[in-house]
Amino acid sequence: MSRSPTPKSPGRSADTPVSDGGMVYDENDNDEEDDAASVAPADNILAPVEWNESPGVTPGLKGAEVIQVLVRHLPNQPGVYRMMNAAGDVLYVGKARSLKKRVTNYAQGRGHTNRITRMIAETTNMEFVTTRTETDALLLEANLIKRLKPRFNVLMRDDKSFPYILITGDHEAPAIFKHRGARSRKGDFFGPFASAGAVGRTINALQRAFLLRTCTDSTYEGRTRPCLLYQIKRCSAPCTGEISLDGYAELVSEARDFLSGRSQAVKSHLGAAMQQASDEMDFERAAVYRDRLSALSHVQGHQGINPQTVDEADVFAIHTDSGLACIQVFFFRTGQNWGNRAYFPKADPSLEPGEVLGAFIGQFYDDKPAPKLVLISEDFADRALLALALSVRSDRKVTITVPHRGEKKELTDDVLQNAREAHGRHLAETQSQARLLEGLATTFGLAKVPRRIEVFDNSHIMGTNAVGGMIVAGPEGFVKNQYRKFNIRSTEITPGDDFGMMKEVMQRRFSRLIKEHGEGPAPADETPAPGDPGADAGGVLPGAADQIETGSELLDTGAFPAWPDLILIDGGQGQMTAVRAILDELGIADKVTAIGVAKGMDREAGRERFFMLGRQPFTLPPRDPVLYFVQRMRDEAHRFAIGTHRARRKKEMVRNPLDEIAGIGPTRKRALLMAFGTAKAVSRAGVEDLLTVDGISQSTAELIYNHFHENKT
């Protein structure tokens, strides 16, 4: 008999692994990073839960038989269940008003859809958790689905956090910032916005309208004269007293009013002030108010749909076709449209649109606050229950409704039309990508159509701040949450040695891959080729549970593979020799196909030369779509590597030598710089001089002195 331990935090068992979304990471290697947002923590369940004892299961039982054994011990209480396969992978997470009645349906083994039948057939064990109410079970279910990403559940796939506008409340002169993540800082948050670009444009317009500062508090404290933003009329410069704190507070209040929906009152006030200045013949002051009014009109003029009867709402609409679901979300706050985003959740084609939408909304609000009103295009069974759960979590009433008339219905129809258009674009792009991948396999003689392509490039200036970049592409284009960057750290590499840097990147990448995911996929020559019996267009065996049919193509919607089918190296024969040496050393040369992409004659695009094992270097016709596809991937790797290098170089340029001294924090560093002017002057100071600085004790002065003089005799 096995027992699931009591979780340390509600809703999470001690032996439950945290899902990493397929990312490759190593707690001992802090130099390899990724661009993906971290997975939301699972500590926001409303009520404590109790992980129940899992009844003993006779070895060898599977499917409905094992469920029949387990169901005998279940209570008639609400809760959440997890179905697992022989490898311990979670296949499905579900909630129930009565665990016993719900699981009994699975135990009957008949009357199920093909999807449920496959799921039951693979089940070898189940785990259960009871909750106080069905509402708690619903919230816990959404949380576990996002963390564990079960194969048979509807999955969001894109759970990036949304940006907000923050007007700080912990400073005498509040600043306006773009904010993403936990809303822990004191101040007023306005959002969510659909994209960082929308926030940036709005803040830029608000700077012109309200002249609020965007500098950090430390920069504010250190200013002695107004910065350039004051000169170009983007800031009122409270840092140097160009405006009184009382006058600045009025600007902040106006900005809060505008973002809170009282835009007409703010515009009326500015209009009256402009007219008064004009009547007093103070045309310069009138021009300032005119420019501020123009900036506010710019904000509202770029928001598209602005409803009259909807103050705060999120609008969801779903369109399904060809086995693909698209959910479009529009955000309305303070009567203004703050953007939209399209999602393409992983869902079985047999599910009804309402089922997909309901599961999606539960996961969508798992880590973000819900508005007062949620409008949806399709009804679903647990709508009232989900509204109650969101209300309890938000400490205010949340209504989920399907509008049938009026402006709300028109709004939902507009969002649905956007969902249809986004669905069509995505379907066309996906089919085009599938054709390109097939062409890539044919052109380079690959044994199967690649599902995961990794492209590597290095970037440095004369060997300084050297970094390696890895980008990933797949059936749906670039997979940015799989990108990786490698800070080149070997001291044995000669600065500027591209071959040595590529060797280090390959060694670290594939050593970690072997450590995390085993010895790799089956050798390429053992995999059926495209068109062979037993292989589909994606090189995946038919009958796989996680495929959907899209037009004439089969696209895999399961977990993205960790092992690449193909790696592209930005370089010629030298880089390929270095790469093959590492692959041979690791014993995976027969499991991964590597191709070098050299710039070609005069480094001209279109004349790239390709290097493969067993073939003479060759080129492709100038207008070959596969050549353009490879160029696009190579350019993306180049962009990513250069961007990473520039970020590291910028960080290196602004690094202060005082940051390297243990025990010297921001306060002492500021005091030292105020006393000596520069870090170089601090390095030349004696112990007695250092002691004259406030906050510097005898031991600290000696620590600073020894840091700068330890290598001197």
PyMOL commands that set and color helices and strands:
alter all, ss='L'
color gray80, all
select helices_A, chain A and resi 64-71+99-108+114-122+134-148+196-210+217-222+228-231+238-240+245-259+263-279+283-301+353-364+383-394+406-443+480-482+498-517+524-526+573-586+601-603+625-653+657-660+666-676+679-684+687-691+698-709
alter helices_A, ss='H'
color red, helices_A
select strands_A, chain A and resi 2-3+50-51+53-54+79-84+90-96+125-130+164-168+176-179+187-190+313-321+324-333+336-343+373-376+399-401+453-461+464-474+477-478+484-487+547-550+553-556+566-570+593-598+609-612
alter strands_A, ss='S'
color yellow, strands_A
deselect
rebuild
show_as cartoon
